[in-house]
Amino acid sequence: MSLQPTPDDASGFGRLERRNTGAPMSDINMTPLIDVMLVLLVIFIITAPLLVSSVRVNLPKAEATSAASAAKFLLVSIAADGTLTVNDVPQNSDGLVQSLERAARDDPDMELRLRADTAVPYGRVVELMGLAHKAGLSHIGFVAERPQAAPQAAQ
C-alpha cells in the first residue's frame, strides 16, 4: 500500500489516498526470531557453568549394589593414620607411585579399587586419584561397606 497525493493538487499538500498494491505478505520474517534465539543461546552458554558450580549438594546415604568384579584390579587402602597399602602390602608414597606405574604398564585397563577410611581427608583421596591418573590408571572404583540393616520387629 502506498500513499499518493491526489492529482488535483499539484503542490502535493492535498489529501492522501490509499492504493491497494496487492495481496498481503504471507511469509514470516525469520530474522527477528533467529536473533532472539541466538541471544538466548548466548545467555544460556554463559550462565550454565555458573549455575553448576554454585549448587551445593548434600548426597544421601544409600545402599549400594554389588560391584561387577573386574578381571584384574589393584586394591589401594588408606588408613585413618595415613598408612598406604597396595594389595595389603604396606607402601610409602614412592612405593605407591611405582606400584601404580607398574600396574598401568602391565594392563592399562586395570581397575584401581580405593579403600579410604572415613577419617581420611578428602584432599588426600583426591591426591591419590591424581597419582593413579598420572600413572595411567583411569578406571577407579571406591570400596565401601553396606550399612547395617536394622533388625525388624517381631510380629
N, C-alpha and C positions, 0 to 999 in steps of 0.2 A: 504494500500500500504506500502510496506517496501523496503528499500534499502539494498541490499546484495552485498558483493564483488563477483566478478566473480570467478569461481572455478580454472581458470588457474593461478591466483595469490594467492599463499599460504600465503603470508605475510599480506594480507588484505588491501594493499595500491593500489590496481588496480582500474579499472573502476567500478562504481556502476551502477547497472541496476534496473529498476523498475519491480516489480511483481504485478500483479493485484490480490488483496486479496478478492475481492467480490464486491457486488453491493454497491453503495453509501448509506450512512445512511439517512433514510427518516424521522427520528424523530427530533423534535425541542427540543433543550435543554432549559427547562423552568427555570432553576436555575438563570441565569443572569436576566431574565425578572422579576422574583419574587423579587430578590434582589433590583432591581431598583424601583419597585413599593413600596416595604416596606420603602425604603429611602424617596421616595416622600410622602408617608403617614406620616412618622415622621415629615417631614418638614411642611406639612400642619397642623398637630396637634399642632406643636409649634407656627406657625405663625398666625393661625386663631384667637386666643384670642387677640393677639397684634393688628391685623387689626380692630377688632370690637371696642376695647377701644380707638383707635386713630381717629375714624371717628367722625367728628363734624357735627351735624345735625341741620339745621335751619328749623323747622317744619312750613309748610304753614298753613294759616288760611283757614278753610273750613266750609261749612255749615254742621252741624251735623244732623243726622237723629234722630227722636224721640226715646227715650229710651223705652225699654219694661218695663212696670210697674211691680214691684215686689209685691208680696202679702204683705210682711212686709218689712219696711225699717226704718232706723234711720237717720234723717236729722241733720247733724252737720254743723254749719256755723262758719266761721272765718271772722270777720270784719277787716277793714283796721287798726283799732287801737288795734287789737289782742283780742277783745271780742269774747268769745266762747258761742255758743248757741246750745242746743240739743233740737230738735223739737220746736224751737222758745222759749225755756226757757233758760235764761242766766245761765251759769255754770262757775265755776272756774276749774282749772286743776284737782283737786282731785275729784270734782263732775263729770267731764267728764270721768275720768277713771272708776268711779263707774257705771256711766250710760252705758259705753261700756261693762263692765263686766256683768252687769245685762242683757243687750240685748243679749250678747253671750250665757249666761246661759239659757235664755228663748227660743232662737231659734238660733242654731249655723249657720244656713244658711241665717240669716238675712243680708240684704244688708245695707252697710253704704253709704249714699249719702253725699258727701262732697262738700260744697259750700264755696269757698275761694275767697276773694276779690283779684283783680289783684295786689294790693299793698302789699299783704301778702308775705313775703319772702318764697322762695321755701323750705328752710330748715324747716320752721315751718309746712308746709304742710306735708313734709316727716316725721317729728316728730309725727304728729297726725296720719299718716298712720301706723307708728310703734306702737303707743299706741293701735290702733284698732287691729292690727295683734297680739300683745301680749295678748290682752283681749280675742282673739279667733274669731274675725270677719275677714274673708278672702275675702269677696265679697265687693269691694269698687268701687263706681261709682262717677264720677265727674260731678257736675251740672254746666252747662254753658248756656249763653244766645246765641241765634242765632243772627248773625249780621243783622243790619237793611238793608232791601232791598232798593236799590237806586230807586227813582221814575223814571219810564220810560217816555221818552219824548213823547208828544202827536204827533200823526201822522196826 
